[in-house]
């Protein structure tokens, strides 16, 4: 499909349909024959537009706009510890995505702090960029996102808080992912490598204990620290809905995640969801243990 291609919506008796066309003298935009509208029916124009965008804008790359709506994409990926903060990769991807018709928020284009302590302060970057993420329609993950503590948190916010579409990007190619495929990454990345035969007889409690007790916490921190950062961001985002002096606590984040797993188990039962729910209950307990340890060493 060429850059001149377009998508149109049409309401018929049984619902909304969409079709693609190539602008020409015979069929300029807005003049497609009714017979061309074969994709549907959809109950609303918005649902038809969403489906058209999925099928054309991402898979075939030709449609630059759907109903004149430009999609806003948030670019996420590894920065800290990489040469030039990985900015060249961000700029290259942003340029390509803009050619494809996206409006892109590229963190690498934002002002860089002069304070060297802020450069390595993950909380600073989250406070600055999460509000921009909330304004976007989708998040696009650059190669290496799995090793980026910031990108993982942005992914979690995009999926759980804002319900954004999730895509990975590699050398000009976009691949759509479901939230379930990616957002358990934080919990499961704590996994200890054990022989397969030792894992086969695990029940969900044993598996959850293994996942939450792994030795790969350096990228995420203790659940108390991890959830404290998330609680701080949620408290800021929803401060207008809280009573004066109220805020979310780390344990609240664990409870929210348990609720998410219960809801998904109700919709589509699967052992992994039970394991994850048990794991998040364990992280709530770990937050309490963290508080107790802090008190024992004189922290209050």
N, C-alpha and C positions, 0 to 999 in steps of 0.2 A: 504494500500500500504506500502510495506516495504522500508527500507532505500536504498535497491538496485534498486528500481524503477528508471526509467529514462523517459525522453520525447525526441522524435525525430520529426524533421520537414521533409516534403517531398514536392517537387514541382511537381504538375501534370499540365495537359494542361489547366485546368480552374482556377488554383491558388494554393495557399499553404495550406497544411493540416498538422495536428499534431496527434501523437498517443503516448500512454504510453505503456511501457513494463517492464518486470521484468527480470533482467540480469540472464541468464542461459547458459548452454552449447549449447542448441539448438538455442537460440536467444540472443546472447550477444548484448551489446549496439551497435547500428549502423547496425543491421541486421534484423529489423522488416519487416514482409511481407507487401507488398503494400496494401493488403486488410485491414490491421489494421488501416490505415490512413483514419478515417471517420470524424474527426473534421475539418470542413472547408466547402467551400474554403474561403481563405483570400487573399486580394490583394497583400500583401507583407509578407515576412518571419517575419518581425518585428511584424506585427499585429497577425500573427499566434502564435508567441512566447508569446506575451502579453496575448492572450486568454488562452493559455496553462497554463501559470503561474497563472492566476486568478483561473482557474478551478481546478488545481491540487495542486499547492504549498500552497494556502491558505485554500481551502475547504477540501481537502483530506489529506493534510499534508505529503504526501509521497515523492514527488519529491524534491530531495535536490538541483537539478540544472536544468535549462532549457537551452539547447544549451551552457552549461558550463558558463552561466552568473549568477554570484552571486548577489542577490539583496541587496542593501544597505538601511538599515532602521535607522531612527532617532527616538530615544526613548524620549518621552516628558511626563511630568506629574508634580504633585505638589511636591515641595521641601521645600520652605521657611515656617518656623513655625511648621514643623513636626519633631518628634523625629529622630535624626540622618539624618535630611534633606531627609527622605524617601529613603535613599540610599539602604537599604536592598531590598525594592520592585523593585528598578531599577536593582540591580544586579541579583535578581532572574529572572526577566523578560528577561534580556539580555542573561542570560545563556540558558534559554529555547528557545529563538529565534535563538540563534546560533546553538543549536541542530537541529533546523528545517531548517538550511541552510542559514540563513541571516547573512550578515555582518552588525554588529550593532555599531552605534555611541551611546555610553552611557554617558551622561553628568556626571553621578556620578563617572565615572572612570577618569575624567579629574582633573588636579591639583586644589586644593582648595586654594583660596587666603588667605593670612595671615591677611590682613587688614580687621577688623570686619565691616567697613563701606562698603567695596565692597561686602561682603557676602549678604547684604540686598539691594544692588543696582541692580535693575532689568536691567538697561541699560548696566551695566558691563557684565552680563550674556548674554544679547542679542548680544552685539558686539562680544563676544567670540564664541558663538555657532551658530549664524545664518549662517556664511560661511560654517560650517559643514553641516547644513541642506540643503544648496543649492547643495551639492555634492551627496545627497541621492536620492533614487527612491521613497521612501514612508516615511510617518511619522506614528508612532504607539503611541497611547495615553493610558497612564496608568489610572487606576481608580482614580477619584478625579480630573481629568484634568479640569473639568468645574469650579473648585474653584481656579485654578492657573492662575494668570495674565500672567505669563511667557508662560505657555503652550498654552493659548488662542492666544497669539501673534505669537507663533511658528506655530500654526495651521493655522492662517490667512496667514502667509508668505508661508507656504507649499502649500496652496490651490491657493492663488491669484498670488503670485510671481513666484513660481516654478512649479506649476501644478502637485504636487506629489499625489500619492495615499494616502488615509487616512484610517487608521484602528484603532479600539479600541481593547484593550487587557484586558482580565480578566481571571485570573487563567488558563493560558495556551491556552485560546480560542481567536482567532482573528475574528473580524467582520469588514467587509468593509463598509465604509460610503461614500456617495457622498458629494462633497464640499457644495452643497446647504443645506444639512441636518445640517451641523455644523457651517459654517462660518458666518451665520447670528446670531450666539449665542451672540456675543459681543453686538450687537445692541438690540436684544430682551431681554437680561438679565437685561436691564434697566426698564423693564415693571413694572408698578404699578398694584398690585392686586386689581381688581374691580369686583363687582358682574357681573355675566354673562349677566344678562338682561341689564345692563348699557353698555356693550360692543357691544351688538347686533346691535345697530343703528349707530355705528361709521362709518364715511367715512374714506378714507385713510389718510386725513390730520389730523383728530382728533386722529386716532390711532398712526400716526407717532409722533404727539406732545406728546402723552402719553408715547410712548416708549423712546423718547429722553429726557423726563422730569422726568424720574423715580428717585428713591432715592437710587439706587444700584450702584452708580458710584465709590464707594470707592475701588473696585477691579480694576477699569480701569482708573480712573481719569477723569477730564473734557475732552471733545473731543479735545480741544486745546492741552492739555498735552499728551493725547493718540496719536493723529495724529502727534504731534511734534516728539515723539519718532520714530514713523513709518517713518516720512519724513527723519529723520536723518539716519536711516538704509538704506532707498532707495537711498539717496544722496551718501552714502558711497559705496553701491553696484554698482551704475551706474555713479560714479564720472567721469569715463573716457568718458562718453557720454555727459557730461555737459560742458558748456563753463566755463572758469575760473571765479570764484566768484559766480557761480550759484548754487542753491540748491533747493530742494523741500520744500515747505511750508506746514503747517498743512492743509490749505484750499485745497491744491492740492490733498491731500489724500482723502478728502471728494469728490472732483470732480471725482477722479479715481473710487471711489466706486459707484457714480452715473452712470458712464459709464458702469461699470460692470452690474448694475441692468438693464440699458436700453438694453444692449446686450442680457441679459437673458430673458427679457420680449419680445424682438423681436423673440427669438428662441422658447419660450414656455410661452405664456401669463398666468399670474397668479396674483391675487390680492396682495399677499404678496410682490411681487417684486415692485409693484407700491408703496406700503406702505414703503418699505425699501428705495426706491429712494427718496421719500419725506422726510424720516427721515434723510438721509444723506445730503440732501439740508439744513435741519434744523441744522445739526451739523456744516455745513459751516458757517451759520449765527451765531451759538454759538461761533465759533472761533473768528469772528469779534467782538462780544460782549465782549469776554474775553480780546481782545486787547484794546478795548475802556475803559474797567474797569481798566486795568493796567495803561493806560495813566492818568486816572482821579486820581489815587492814587499816582501819581508822578513817575511812572515807566518809563517814557520817551515818 
